[in-house]
């Protein structure tokens, strides 16, 4: 075979097949090869922003009350749509009701271990939870690990989905700083997943889970969400995930190091955490998706 023939063959082997041929080989309609996933509409993003604000102010509101509040604000929306958006946002009202949690029913649920327990030192009890972070054109999910004694944010991570990976990332990074005796969460699928359970129990940490419909079981994390939303998220208009990560990182540095906390006799969380705990690393942040 001549040099020119070999070059021609090499060019043929490296040439991209026409879309029509690719579609025929894959057994697909050619239109599928041009498909690009559509992002959320401006209306959906705006509606979820409103739902987030209402829920943060009134976490005991279920879909009926949130629907009524939205209509009072001029939204033409039905309860079924509100329920769907709340599921996508990971929001649940905190009042007792049947079948509250959207956990995986095949996963084990652990008992709540903290009723009547006095929290007397850092790294005795941590809490973890997930909240919705709005962007200008979409949204992210934020998970935090919080030391209950000092209110110190030990670790956090952002993701564009509710898959368990970003939770595992935040827990792993937190355990590089310290390990609590007990780690409390809700009964969501991320925290009942075998991957989470194995990671926490493998570190020698006991798992505690909120009772159904009991916001007070994780009250310190709920208060952190309110502070974060009103002092940071609602004052900003994040245009990208990168911008959200950088701004939230700056907020948590301020929250830990410089923000006086009334429940701590106006000391900062870092001051109280450092008073009796090992020196913590800076809160870790990761972004997935």
Secondary structure, DSSP 8 states (H G I E B T S, - for coil): --HHHHHHHHHHHHS---HHHHHHHHT--GGGGG-------HHHHHHHHHHHHHHHH-TT--HHHHHHHHHHTT----HHHHHHHHHHHT----S--TT-----TTS-------TT----STTSEEEEEEEEEE-SSSEEEEEEEEETTT--EEEEEEESS--THHHHHHHHHHHHH---SEEEE-S-HHHHSHHHHHHHHHTT-EEEE--TT-GGGGHHHHHHHHHHHHHTGGG----SHHHHHHHHHHHHHHHHHT--BGGGTTB-HHHHHHHHS------B--EE-
